[in-house]
Amino acid sequence: MESTLIEQRRDVRSDLSWPVSIWLPEANRFFTGRSVNVSKGGAYVSVPMTTPVRPGHEVEVNFPRTMSLARQKGQYARIKMGKILRVDRAEMLRNGSIGLAIQFV
C-alpha cells in the first residue's frame, strides 16, 4: 500500500548544510546536528539517533554564525523557537541519524 503525503509548506526551502544545536527542554541539554534545508517557516535537521525527541516537542534551534558575521550582528548565533512536526527514522541504520521537520513558531 502506498502512502500519499500532502505538501503543506508555505515557504520555499533552500538546501543548506550548516552545523546546528537543538535545545531540548525535556532532556535539559543540547544535541548537535546539521541543517539539511531551511525556509522562513522551518527547517529540516539531521541529529544523532539517540536524540530523545518526538512530534509536538518544542525546541530551540541555534544556527551559529561565523566570527565576522557575529561581530557585525552582535550575536554569535541565530536562535529560533520551533515545534517538531515529524521525526524521520529512515536513515537511522545507515548513518545513525534521524531527521527532524521543525516549524518555527
Secondary structure, DSSP 8 states (H G I E B T S, - for coil): ----------S--EE---EEEEEETTTTEEEEEEEEEE-SSEEEEEEETT----TT-EEEEEEE--HHHHHHHT-SEEEEEEEEEEEE-TTHHHHSEEEEEEEE-
